[in-house]
Amino acid sequence: MLRGLINKYKINYVAKILGLTSQAIRYYEKKGLILPARVEENQYRSYDAWDIVLLLRTRAYREYGFAVNEIVDILKDDSSEHLIEKLDKRGKEVETEIERLKIVLNGLKYFKSRMEFVQQNAGRYLVTERPAMYMLYIQKEYEMSDHPEVKKMLSEWCQIPNVFPCTALFLDDVTAKDFIGAQCILAEDAKRLQIKEDRFVSYIEPRTCVYAVIEISSKEELTNEILKPVLDYMKDVGLKPVDDIFARWLTVNKLESQYKALAEVWIPIEDKSKVSMLYAKNKIDFNDVICYI
């Protein structure tokens, strides 16, 4: 059909019915993909059915996830082989993205489950198993590591869901200001990502621990002093801390003039037989719960 005999439409009308911006349509025109006529009286662009059909295919390719420059490349080449190659490449990209989104979804579910657990157990000390994790050491006290390998690994870890800030506090002195700052990831996630121990990454084994949730403020010194109520209670009931303390920061918020964090804390204790003995002697209420704060 001769294009001169086909009805013409203004750019705003075409943009509206196709869900495109006028700027996008002008871009495709600039690339020579569509050839709008000009109304003689005012030189306004006008588009016909051929232009609209091509723009419809353009919109479809956008929905497939092709970039604008890739769409231009596709529309300027009528080779079936070329299109099949492009579709195959994009399909593989989508499959990769689906796998990534599955990981993101699992991360969201895990994070939500931890926040619900924290909410349900606020104000309680629990006897529980600390999960196996890997830690990437990134700071000593308040000073970030300047080592190139640490900075490279930190950049990579920041792209992984379910990586949380964490802190290792030393058991030997409750008032000591020494601590190690790190990023942590569950061992099962680390295995999938082939993360292993090295100079800057340590494996944190599962341990029977006293678990508590604490608030940390930027107005306080980060020392074991913030855990003194938990440690005092453990001493009262006869539970002895046996290793350094591990805290995983779930949330960090900026409230007025200070930062506040909500952290899960695991304090390693003697084996479960000691806990069972204390329960038998009615020294602790063992429904997975040591006490209510």
C-alpha positions in Angstrom: 0.0 0.0 0.0 1.3 3.5 -0.9 2.2 5.3 2.3 0.8 8.5 0.9 -2.7 7.0 1.0 -2.6 6.0 4.7 -4.0 8.0 7.5 -1.5 10.2 9.5 -1.3 10.7 13.2 0.4 13.3 15.5 3.3 12.3 17.7 1.4 12.9 20.9 -1.3 10.5 19.8 1.2 7.8 18.8 3.1 8.2 22.0 0.0 7.8 24.1 -1.4 4.7 22.5 1.9 3.0 22.4 3.0 4.0 25.9 6.2 5.6 24.6 7.6 9.0 25.2 7.8 11.6 22.4 11.5 11.7 23.1 11.8 8.0 22.4 9.9 8.3 19.1 12.1 11.2 18.0 15.2 9.0 19.0 14.0 6.2 16.6 13.4 8.8 14.0 16.9 10.2 14.5 18.3 6.7 14.0 16.4 6.4 10.7 14.0 3.7 11.8 10.8 5.7 11.1 10.3 8.3 8.5 7.4 10.6 9.6 5.9 12.9 7.0 5.8 16.7 7.6 2.5 18.6 7.5 3.1 21.4 5.0 1.3 24.1 6.9 3.2 23.8 10.2 5.9 21.1 9.6 4.6 19.0 12.4 5.5 15.3 12.3 2.8 12.9 11.3 3.0 9.1 11.5 1.2 6.4 9.5 0.3 2.8 10.2 3.8 1.5 9.0 5.5 3.8 11.6 3.1 2.5 14.3 3.6 -1.2 13.4 7.4 -0.7 13.6 7.0 1.2 17.0 4.9 -1.7 18.2 7.7 -4.1 17.5 10.1 -1.7 19.2 7.9 -1.7 22.3 7.8 -5.5 22.3 11.6 -5.7 22.1 11.8 -3.3 25.0 9.6 -5.7 27.0 12.0 -8.5 26.2 14.6 -6.3 27.9 16.7 -5.2 24.9 18.5 -1.9 25.2 17.5 0.8 22.8 20.8 0.6 20.8 20.2 -3.2 20.5 16.7 -2.6 19.2 18.0 -0.2 16.5 20.5 -2.9 15.5 17.7 -5.6 15.3 15.4 -3.4 13.3 18.0 -2.4 10.8 18.9 -6.0 9.9 16.3 -8.3 8.4 18.5 -11.4 8.8 16.7 -14.2 10.6 20.0 -15.6 11.8 20.9 -12.3 13.3 17.6 -12.1 15.2 17.8 -15.7 16.4 21.3 -15.0 17.8 20.1 -11.9 19.6 17.1 -13.7 21.0 19.3 -16.6 22.2 21.7 -14.2 23.9 18.9 -12.3 25.6 17.3 -15.5 26.7 20.5 -16.6 28.5 20.7 -13.2 30.1 17.1 -13.6 31.4 17.9 -17.0 32.8 20.8 -15.6 34.7 18.7 -12.8 36.0 16.0 -15.2 37.1 18.6 -17.2 39.1 19.8 -13.9 40.6 16.2 -12.9 41.5 15.6 -16.3 43.2 18.6 -15.6 45.4 17.3 -12.1 46.1 13.9 -13.5 47.0 15.4 -16.1 49.4 17.4 -13.3 50.9 14.3 -11.2 51.5 12.5 -14.2 53.1 15.5 -14.9 55.4 15.8 -11.2 56.4 12.0 -11.1 57.1 12.2 -14.3 59.2 15.0 -12.9 61.3 13.1 -9.6 61.9 10.0 -11.6 62.9 12.1 -13.8 65.2 13.6 -10.7 66.8 10.2 -9.1 67.2 8.7 -12.3 68.8 11.6 -12.7 71.2 12.3 -9.1 72.2 13.4 -8.9 75.9 14.4 -12.6 76.2 17.7 -14.5 76.5 17.7 -17.8 74.5 19.8 -20.8 74.5 20.3 -21.6 70.8 22.7 -22.7 68.1 24.7 -20.0 66.4 24.6 -20.7 62.7 27.8 -21.4 60.7 29.1 -18.3 59.0 32.0 -16.8 57.2 33.4 -13.4 58.2 35.3 -10.9 56.0 37.3 -8.6 58.3 37.1 -5.0 57.1 38.0 -2.9 60.2 39.8 -2.9 63.5 37.9 -0.8 66.0 36.7 2.3 64.0 39.4 2.2 61.3 38.6 0.6 58.0 41.1 -1.6 56.4 43.0 0.0 53.5 44.3 -3.3 52.1 43.5 -3.5 48.4 42.4 -7.2 48.6 40.0 -6.3 51.4 38.5 -3.4 49.5 38.1 -5.6 46.4 36.4 -8.4 48.4 34.2 -5.9 50.2 33.0 -4.5 46.9 32.1 -8.0 45.8 30.4 -9.0 49.0 28.3 -5.8 48.9 26.5 -7.2 45.8 25.4 -10.4 47.7 22.0 -10.5 49.5 22.1 -11.6 53.1 25.5 -10.1 53.9 25.3 -8.3 57.2 27.7 -6.1 59.2 29.0 -7.9 62.3 31.3 -7.3 65.2 33.6 -9.7 67.2 34.0 -8.6 70.8 36.7 -10.1 72.9 35.7 -11.9 76.1 38.7 -11.2 78.2 37.9 -7.7 79.3 34.3 -6.4 79.6 35.5 -2.8 79.3 37.9 -3.3 76.5 37.5 -1.1 73.5 39.1 -3.5 71.1 36.8 -5.1 68.5 36.8 -6.4 65.0 34.4 -5.1 62.3 33.4 -7.5 59.5 30.8 -8.6 57.0 29.2 -12.0 57.5 27.4 -14.5 55.4 25.7 -17.8 56.2 27.9 -20.8 55.4 25.4 -22.3 53.0 25.4 -19.1 51.0 29.2 -19.0 51.1 29.4 -22.5 49.8 27.1 -21.7 46.8 29.3 -18.7 46.1 32.5 -20.7 46.6 33.7 -18.4 49.4 36.4 -20.0 51.4 38.7 -19.2 54.3 41.8 -17.1 53.5 43.9 -14.4 55.0 40.9 -12.0 55.5 38.0 -14.5 55.7 37.3 -16.7 58.7 34.9 -19.6 59.2 32.7 -19.2 62.3 31.6 -22.6 63.4 28.2 -23.4 64.9 28.2 -23.1 68.7 25.7 -23.5 71.5 25.2 -19.9 72.7 23.2 -17.5 74.8 21.3 -15.4 72.3 20.1 -11.9 72.9 19.0 -8.9 70.8 20.6 -5.6 71.8 20.4 -2.0 70.6 23.6 -0.2 69.8 23.9 3.6 69.7 26.6 5.7 68.1 26.6 7.7 71.4 28.0 4.7 73.3 31.4 3.1 73.2 31.3 -0.3 71.5 32.5 -2.5 74.3 31.4 -5.6 76.1 29.9 -3.2 78.6 26.7 -3.1 76.5 26.4 -6.9 77.2 26.9 -6.6 80.9 23.3 -7.4 81.8 23.4 -10.6 79.8 26.8 -11.6 81.2 25.7 -10.8 84.7 22.6 -13.0 84.4 24.7 -15.8 82.9 27.0 -15.6 85.9 24.0 -15.7 88.3 22.6 -18.9 86.8 26.0 -20.6 86.4 26.5 -20.3 82.6 30.1 -19.5 81.7 31.0 -17.7 78.5 33.8 -19.7 76.8 34.7 -17.7 73.7 34.6 -14.3 72.1 31.2 -12.8 71.4 29.7 -12.4 67.9 27.1 -9.7 67.0 25.3 -9.5 63.7 23.8 -6.1 62.9 20.3 -6.6 61.3 19.4 -2.9 61.0 21.0 0.5 61.2 18.9 3.7 61.4 19.6 7.4 61.6 17.5 9.0 64.3 18.0 12.7 64.9 21.6 13.2 66.0 22.6 9.5 66.4 22.8 6.2 64.6 21.0 3.2 66.2 21.5 -0.5 65.3 19.6 -3.6 66.2 22.0 -6.6 66.6 21.7 -10.3 67.3 24.3 -11.4 69.8 25.7 -14.9 70.3 27.7 -15.6 73.5 29.3 -19.1 73.3 28.7 -21.2 76.5 29.7 -24.6 77.8 28.2 -27.7 76.2 24.5 -28.5 76.3 24.9 -31.0 79.1 25.6 -28.1 81.5 22.5 -26.3 80.3 20.5 -29.5 80.9 21.9 -29.9 84.4 20.9 -26.3 85.2 17.4 -27.0 83.9 17.2 -30.1 86.0 18.1 -28.1 89.1 15.4 -25.5 88.2 18.0 -22.8 87.9 16.9 -21.9 84.4 13.5 -22.1 82.6 14.5 -24.1 79.6 11.9 -23.8 77.0 14.7 -22.6 74.7 14.5 -19.6 77.0 16.9 -18.8 79.8 15.0 -15.8 81.2 12.8 -12.8 80.5 14.6 -9.5 80.8 
